[in-house]
């Protein structure tokens, strides 16, 4: 959401509001999820293999967030299920119980610099009605 869009929404609200009332357009709160993975490989992976794996992880998570709506639920168990085809390669040893090394959650309020980054310790994050989830970074460490 940018400033022009918010201004346009406010102008629409001002046109339709009844006399004596006040409607205020506010930006939704962005909840950014950053993912850290530690991936064990059966054999030595080339830099191209590593980049392809990271790209598959990134695009799978990005697609997951594309179907989220305001006030939805971010469910790491269903995200793990979506990621399994990437990790079920014969070249990777995946610990499906601990697929995510760490997941960080950052709540961002509009254009404000005031953010709080917290370690996500649960499998489910319930977004508030004015929050939407989005993908931040995907960091992958490869372990042989």
N, C-alpha and C positions, 0 to 999 in steps of 0.2 A: 504494500500500500504506500503510495507516495503522497506528497502534500497536495498536488493538484487533484488527485482522486478524492481525497478527504474533503477538500474545499468544494468540489462538485457535489458530493453527497450532502454536505451541510447546506448548500444552496437549494437542493431539492427538498430537504427537510424544512427549510425556512419557507418554501413556497406552499407546502401542504399543512403546516402546523396550524391548529386552531388558535384564535385570539386568546391571549393570556397564558399560553403554554410555551414551554421551552424544550426543544429537542437538541441534543448535542451529539454530533458525529464523533466517534472516538475510534482510534486505530485498534485493531485486534492485537493481542499480545502474541509475539512470535516465541514459540518454545523450540529451541534448536537442540537437536540430538547429535552429539559427536560420538563416533564409535572407534574403539581400539580393538584390534584383533591380533592375536598371536597364532600364527599358522605353522603347523609342523608339516614338513614335506618328507616324502619317502626318499626322494633323490634330490640332487641339486637342481634348482630351478634357474632358468636363464632370466635375465632382467626383463625380457619380453614376456615370459610366462608369468612373472610376478606382476607386471603391469596389467596383463590380461585378467588375472585373478582379481586384482584390486578393482579394475573397471567393472567386472561382473558383479562384485559385491556392491559397489557404488550404485550401479544402475538398478540392481534389485531393491536396495533400500530406497532409492529415489522413487521408484515406481510404487513402493509401499506407501510413501508419504503423499503421493499424488492422489490417492483415494481417501485421504483423511479429510475430515470437515471440521469446522469450528466445533469445539466442545466434544470431540470424539475421544477415542481411546487408542493409545499407543501400546500395543501388546507385543512384547518381545518374543513370546512363545510362537505367535503366528508369523512374526518376522523371521524367526529361526527356521520355521517350516519353509518359508519362501526362499531362504538362503541354502537349504540343504542340497539342491542340485549343484551348486558351486562347490560345496565342501565334500560331496560324495565322489570326488575324482579319485582315481586310483593313485594319483601322485600326492594326495594330501591325506594326512592322518587327522581327522577332526574329532574333537571331544564335543559331541553334540550337547552335552549337559552344560558345558562351559564355552559355548561358541563365541560369546562376547568376552573379551578380556576386561574391558571397562566401557561403560556408557556414561557420558556426561550430558547433563541437561542445563541449558542456559535460557533463562527467560528474558526477553528483550521487549522493552516497552516503547513501541513506536520508533521514533528517531533518537530516542534517549540513549545515552552511553551507560546508563545505570543498568547493569546486568549482574546476575548472580549465577555462578557456575557451580553445579552440585553433581556429585557422583550419584548415578541412578542405581539404586539398590534393589528395586522391585522388578517384577516382570510386567507390571501394568502401570501406565501413567494415564490418569484420567485428566483430560484437558478441560479447563473451565469453559463456559459458553463463549467467552470472548478470546479464547486461545486457539491457535492452530499449530500443529507440529510440522517441523521441516528438518531436512537433513543439513547438517553442518559439515564436519570433516569425517573422513574415513582414513584412519591410520592403520597400516598393516605392518607387523613385524614378522619376518620369516625365520623360523627356527628349524635347523636340520637335526 
